């Protein structure tokens, strides 16, 4: 088939003119310990470009600068330097409590990434006006959300929201978070899922309370619990999983830690079911924790215990499907962009 090169160039010029005159976009950025993931999303919700960068420090001022640089580069590379900033918005998500109305990160504290042997120092943010600082640097509207809420936004448009209007998302990383969508509306109130008390005489959590979900689950807690039960020095969650899956004499004790972690999540899911009645709960976690293949005793114990949630649920609320998915930073950034489209530009995507 002959293609008229002139016609192709004309169509490209017309398309570019249309973009400059009418199209709107969102930049979504996920902030994780010592790394950033960014995407460009069109008004139809489709990811058009993505980028990842490592951070050497996590002081808030430096992170704001690096987030702004990443957003600028994504806009310039994908949309062009001349694209009007009035039709671009930026959504950022972090793994801690935020005030989405003001764009303030209320508290963000974390240790180094479990998978690194040369561990960088921990950090702590309090009342950081992330949204305002980014808006000032970038000259465009911004939104700031919790990471679990961003994953819930992704699921609403591109995941279980296609088959249900009320569902939950549980996010297992260094800690544990949750987001809810109820009858098609995101629950804007903070859901401190990780600090539900599910073991009245349980282990002391990092928050100071006793028996929280996060006293047993999350990369930090699970590693610490396996250390306590086995007396072994472990370099993060991967080492704890490897011990549980091995033929070591302490493997049984390690497996017991993963079983109790699964029970902790099950009791938390039961609370979500009793309060909101979701038809689905999506659990995002490391692949090694939710794989469950033969011989993977840690994952099998965790999943088997987690799926016993009906034992802790009001009986008419037990009809719920648990969906497990491996963590994907692009989905988190994508969800942040979808939230920005809705809150900054009024573009509300509906599941197809």
N, C-alpha and C positions, 0 to 999 in steps of 0.2 A: 504494500500500500504506500503510495506517494504521500509524503507529508510536506505541506507548504511551510517552509521555515518562517516566512514572513507572517503567516497566520498564527503560528505558535508564539512568536514574539509579541504579536498584538494581544493575544489572549493573556500572556504573562503580564504585559503592561496594564491591561484592564483589571486583571486580578489584583495586582499590586495597588492600583488606584482605588479599587473597592476596599481593600484592607485599610489603606490610609484614611479613607473617608468614613468607614462605618464599623469595621470589625473591632472586637474587644477581646482582651486576653487576661489571663491570670498567671502569675508566677507563684508556684508553691515550693516552699523550702522546709525541709525537716532538719531540725537541729538535734544532733545526737552527740554523745561524748566524743569530742575531738574529730568530728566529721559533719559535713553538710551534704544533703542531697537536694537538688533543685530540678524543677520541671517547668516547661511552658505549656499551658493548657488553653485551647481555644474556647470560644463561647459555647461550643457543642460538647465540651467536656473531654475532648480527645487530647492526649499528650502529643505534643509536636516536637519537643526536644527535651533533653535531660542532661544533667551534669552532676558529678560528685567531686568533692574536695575534702582534703584533710586539714585539720586545724592543729596548730602547735600549742596553743593556749586556749583556755576557756573563760578568761576574764570577759565580763559582759561587754565592755567597750570595744574590745578587739573582735568579739563575735559579731556585734552589730556592724562593724566595718566590713567584715568578711561576708556577712549575709548580703549587705548592700552591694558589694562588689560582684557577688555571684548573680544577684538579680539583674544588675546592670548588664553584665556580660551576656546573660541569657536573652535579655531584650535586644541588645545590639546584634548578637549573632543570629538570632532567629527572626526578629522583626525589623531590624535596621535602626541605625542611630536616629533617623528622622521620625520614627513612629511616635505619635503623640502620647505622652505619659498619662494624659487624662483618660485614656482608654485602656490603661494597664493597671491592674491591682496586684498586690502582693499578699499572700497568705503564708504565715509561719506557724509551725507547731513545735512544741517543746514537751518534754516528758516530766511535767510538773504542773501544779495548779496555776491557773491564769485568771485574769479578769478580762473576758473578751470585750466588754463594753468600753474599757479604757486601753486595751492592748498591753496591759501590765503583766509581767511575769511575777507572780506573788512569791514563789519559792522554787528554786531549782538547785538541787544538790545531787552530786553523784560522785562515785568513785571512778577509777579508770576502767577502761574496757577490759572485761574478763579475758579476752583472747590475746592480750598483749603481754609479753614477758617483761618488757621494760615499761613499767607502769608509770604514767604521768601523774602529777599530783591531783588530788580531788579539788573541787571548786564549789562555790555556793553563791547563788544570786538571791537577793531579796528586793521586792518592789522595783524591778527594773522596767522602765517605760519603753519596752521594746518597740511597740507599734508606733508610738510618737517619734522615736528616734529614727526609725526606718523611713517613716513618711517624710520627715524633714530632709533626710539624705537623698531619697529617691524622687520626691515630688509626686508621689502617687498614693492612692488610698491603700491602707494596709489592714489586715486582721491578724489576730494572734489567738491560737487555740491550743488546748491540751492535745497530746498525741492520740489518745484513745478516741477523742471526739473526731479527730481528722480521719482515723481509720473507719469510724462509724459513717462519716460522710461518704467515704469511698464505697463502703458496702451499700449504702442507700441507693446510690446511682448505678453501681457496676457489680454488685454482689448480691447478697441475700435480699436486699431491698426489692429485687425483681420478683420475689415470690412471697414477701411478707412485709407488712407495714409497721410491725412492732418487733424489734429485735435488739439484741445486745452485742457488744464487742468487748471481749476481754483481751487485754494486751499484756503479755508477760515478757518483760525485759529485765533490766536491773531490779526494778520493782514491778508492781502489778497495777494496772489501771483498767477502767471500763468506760464505755460510752453507750448511750441508749437512744434509740429512735422509737417514739411511741405514736402510733397511728399516723405515721408519715411525718412527724415533727421531731427534729432533734431535741433531746432534753438538754437545755442550756445550763441547768444547774450542775455544779461539780459533783461527780460520782466518785467519792473516795473509796472505791472498791477494795483497794489493797489494805485499808484500815478498818474493814469490817472485822469485828471480833468473833472468831469462829471456834476458838479453843479457850474456854474460860480460865483454865489453869495452865495456859500454854507458855511458850517461849516469849521472852521480851522482844518486842519489835524495835527497829531503829527509831521509831517515833516516840518510844518510851512507854507505850501501852503494852499490855500482855495479851498474847493470843491472836493478834491480827493475821489476816491472810499473808501479809508480807513478812511475818515472822517465820514463815515456812516456805514461801514461794518467791520467785524472782531469782535472777542470777546470783546476787549477793547472798540472799538468805539460804537458798538451796545449797550453795557451796559451803556456807558456814555450818549448816545443820549436818551435812555429810562429814565435815571435819570433826564436829563434836561427837558424832556417833561412832566414828571409826578411829579417831585419834591420828588421822593422816593429814599431812600438809598437802594441800591441793591448790593448783594454780588455776582456779576458775571453774566454771560450770562444765566445760568439756572434760576436765580431769575427773570431776565428780561422776559424770556419766560413764566415762571409761572405767572407773573403779567398779561401779555398779554392774557393768556389763562383763566384767572380767571373772576369772576363776579365783580371785584373791579370797583369802579367808574372811575379809571384812566386806565382801561384796553384798552379803545378805543385809547387813546393817545399812549399807548405802542404798540398796533397793527400798528398804523400809522408809527412808527419808523421802524418796520420790513418791512412794505410795501415800504418805501423809500429805505431801504437797498436792497431789491430785485430789485428796479428800478435802483439803482446804479450798481449792477452786470449786469443787462440787458444792460445798456449803455456801460459798459466795454466789454461785449460779442459782442455787435454791432461793436465796434472798431476792435476786433479780426477778425470778419467776413469781414469787409470792407478791412482790410489789407491783410488777408491770405486766406479767403474763406474756413474755415474748414467745413467738413461734420458733425463733432460731436464736442461738447464741454462737457467735464466731469467736474462736479462741486462736489468737495469733501468738506463736512462740517459736523458739529456735527449732529447726528441723530435727535435731537430735533428741529433743524433748517430746515431740509429737509424732515421730516416725512410726514407732510401734512394730517394726519388722521383726521377724523371728530372730531371737538371740539378743535383741535390744531390750534388756530387762528393765532398764531405767524408764524408757519411754512406755513400755507395756504396763508397768506398774502405775505410772502416772496416769495414763489414759484410762485404764480399767477403773481406777479409783474415781477419776473425774466423772466418768459416765454413770456413776452411782448417784448422781444428784437427785433423782426422784425420791430417794430414801429420806431426804431432808426437806422435802417440798410439800406444801399444802396440796392435798391429793388432786384437786380439780385443776391444778396448774402444772401437771407433770408432762403434758403433751408438748415437748419442745425438742427440736433437733439441734444437736451439737455439731458444729462444723469446725474442723481444725485447718489452719493455714500457716505455712512458714512465714516468718517475718520478711518483709520486703520494704525497704526504705522508700522506693519509688511510689508504692501505694500510699505511704504516709504523706509524702510530699504532694501527691495527686489529690488526696483528700483535703489537704490544706488549701490547695488551689480552688477546689470546688467550693469550700467554705467562703473563700474570698470572692468568688464570682457571685455567690448569693448575697453576702453581707455588704460588699462594697459596690457591686454593679447591679444588684437586683436580678441576676440571672439564676433562676432556680431550675435545675435539671430534674427531670422525672425519669424513673427507670423505664426502659423501653418495653 
